[in-house]
Amino acid sequence: MAKRRTVKGRWSKSDINRLKKLFPNNATARVAARLGRSVDTVKKKAYGMGLKKSQKYLRSLRRA
């Protein structure tokens, strides 16, 4: 299985805006794939920015 190419280095303003938009309502792995970054990198950046999953998203996980 081929490894996905990940972006290294600084976060662009565009990437930060996409993270703010996508993170609350999507799985972290999905956000990471859309941004071309590792799951751990996305988790750390979101935590550092104070982003949290939305209540709606968290409720949807409990129903599954």
Secondary structure, DSSP 8 states (H G I E B T S, - for coil): --------S---HHHHHHHHHHGGGS-HHHHHHHHTS-HHHHHHHHHHHT----HHHHHHHHH-
